[in-house]
């Protein structure tokens, strides 16, 4: 094909818009969005265009067209009217606060997270990923207004989406139950771990640099998670205090964005006089993450609510033993490749952590099982599943 013909072919390709409204505070949806783009950006059946509202370096590496857009803030009256509109399942927004030219040529939108911006495209077909309905289980973590808004927005988007993707059967059942969505509209497609971690080679010189950069001890338990209440840092700290009675040389390293439970965590650490044994390193560069994992003895995941825990995948890929909660979708994800505990029982958390820390044979068995489990996730199959949904909608 000549260069002229190549341009002509590209111009007639149907356009898929990916709503990449994520940043370092987005938690797991940032990695999920990156996995989605990883799966599609080299695929040539369609033309993929990324929509974003920020300058995200990781998004700019894909060599795809990027359209930066923004939405004007609404007054209280307009927010109320918009809420009524969403409740009534009216697609076209009454208050246009985006440039129509930015999206009017798009044939299908892909929203990797729940975001109200999607309403501007609701008159066009879109695919939605709904990660969880956490407020149904832990309403105390959400204000009354936020619970109502989450219900209205989730319901609006799920009712209007052509297809809904979730990452576990647990979440699929929640969507059916709480939002009254037909099960035929919901598809379970777990996103695989980032492909670069599967063959990651540790550079010993870089490892030493990163150890100094974050002031890491020789022996530590690693927990990478933003500081939301459901991430259960408080119970983990209490459990770690018990672990110290059996293992005097261990530390706990916490990384993640400083969300609304951060001050409570700091206060609890100080209250228990653990500030010398618990190291908080904040949000870390993704390129440093493999080293943080590989230098740890155990990756712990005490979360009270996860649809899919990306750090568990990362630990599997990097051959780090996993100790995790036995709730919601985590057992489905971990299988027999990790040690599970009751996240509401500090003694059980401590006992399982100590079991893993003290048993070298068990550590080696779990490392091998984790690798085998991660090999079961095919990036090619993930791409194929996404394309199957897209093809059914726009062809």
Secondary structure, 3 states (H helix, E strand, C coil): CCHHHHHHHHHHCCEEEEECCCCHHHCHHHHHHHHHHHHHCCCCCCEEEEEECCCCCCHHHHCCEEEECCCCCCCHHHHHHHHHHHHCCCCCCCCCCCCHHHCCCCCEEEECCCCHHHHHHCCCCEEEECCCCHHHCCHHHCCHHHHHHHHHHHHHHHHHCCEEEECCHHHHHHHHHHHCCCHHHEEECCCCCCHHHHCCCCCHHHHHHHHHHCCCCCCEEEEECCCCHHHCHHHHHHHHHHHHHHCCCCEEEEECCCCCCHHHHHHHHHHCCCCCCEEEEECCCHHHHHHHHHCCCEEEECCCCCCCCHHHHHHHHCCCCEEEECCCCHHHHHCCCCEEECCCCHHHHHHHHHHHHHCHHHHHHHHHHHHHHHHCCCHHHHHHHHHHHHHHHHC
